[in-house]
C-alpha cells in the first residue's frame, strides 16, 4: 500500500497553526491550490462524518469525509470519496505536535491508499509535493517571523 | 502525577540521531549527568528487559529497564527501577520522526512520574531542564551540531 509522508517545522506555536488548519471547510483560506470549498448538507465543519466538496485552482473537484478531529491531540483524519486521481481507499492525517524548544510546531501529513502499481510513484510524489509540501510551504510563509 | 514533554529539532538526518540514541548503554557517551553506564548481567543493550546501571556525575547510581525498542518507529521506552532522586513510577518515551522538509529530526521525549507531595514542580524542572533539555544540547555537541541559539 503506497504511503505518503511529509513533515515540516513551522515557526509558530502549535495552537496558532491549529487555529489555521482545523477548519475542515477552510482549505481555500490557507492552501494555495484550493479555490473554493463547501460542506455538504449544511453541516458544521467540525462534525465528524461531514463531507467537504472543494475545487482545486485547476478546476478538479474532490469530495472528502472527515473521519476524526482532535483539538486535544491536534490532528485531522479524512478520506477521499471522489477525486480525479486513480486511487481508492485514501485516508490521510494532518497532525501538529508542539516543539517545546522554541515554541514551534512539528507538522506531519501522511496518507495511505491503493492504486495500480505503475501509478504509485507518481501519485506519492504528486500528493507529497503538490498537496502536503505546498500546504506546509504556505503555512511557513504565513507564519514567517 | 507529573507529565513532562520536551521536544526539539536536530539539524541532522533521523538515521544519524537514531544511531546515537538507540544504544541503551551509550548515554554516558553524551549525557553530562551520566559518568558511566553498563548493562547488567552482560546482556546486549538492545535486548528488551535489559537493565542499565548509571553511575551519575555526582557519584550516585540509578538503574533503568528497557521496556520497548523499535527501529521501525525509532522509539524506545524505559522505566526507573532504583533512583537517588524520588521519581516514582517513572516511565519515559523517546521518539524520533523525520522532518522531510530539510532532512532534519524531530525528537520527542516525554515521561510521567509521581513524586513525594509538594516536590512536583522542583522535580519537573530538574528532569525537564537538566535531563531532557540538557540531553538535547549534549547530543548536539556529541554529533558536532551547532548549539540551538
HADDOCK unambig.tbl for C-alpha pairs under 7 A between the chains (distance, minus, plus):
assign (segid A and resid 6 and name CA) (segid B and resid 100 and name CA) 5.68 0.50 0.50
assign (segid A and resid 7 and name CA) (segid B and resid 99 and name CA) 4.93 0.50 0.50
assign (segid A and resid 7 and name CA) (segid B and resid 100 and name CA) 5.16 0.50 0.50
assign (segid A and resid 7 and name CA) (segid B and resid 101 and name CA) 6.00 0.50 0.50
assign (segid A and resid 8 and name CA) (segid B and resid 99 and name CA) 5.38 0.50 0.50
assign (segid A and resid 8 and name CA) (segid B and resid 100 and name CA) 6.46 0.50 0.50
assign (segid A and resid 8 and name CA) (segid B and resid 101 and name CA) 5.12 0.50 0.50
assign (segid A and resid 99 and name CA) (segid B and resid 7 and name CA) 5.01 0.50 0.50
assign (segid A and resid 99 and name CA) (segid B and resid 8 and name CA) 5.52 0.50 0.50
assign (segid A and resid 100 and name CA) (segid B and resid 6 and name CA) 5.49 0.50 0.50
assign (segid A and resid 100 and name CA) (segid B and resid 7 and name CA) 5.15 0.50 0.50
assign (segid A and resid 100 and name CA) (segid B and resid 8 and name CA) 6.51 0.50 0.50
assign (segid A and resid 101 and name CA) (segid B and resid 7 and name CA) 6.00 0.50 0.50
assign (segid A and resid 101 and name CA) (segid B and resid 8 and name CA) 5.16 0.50 0.50
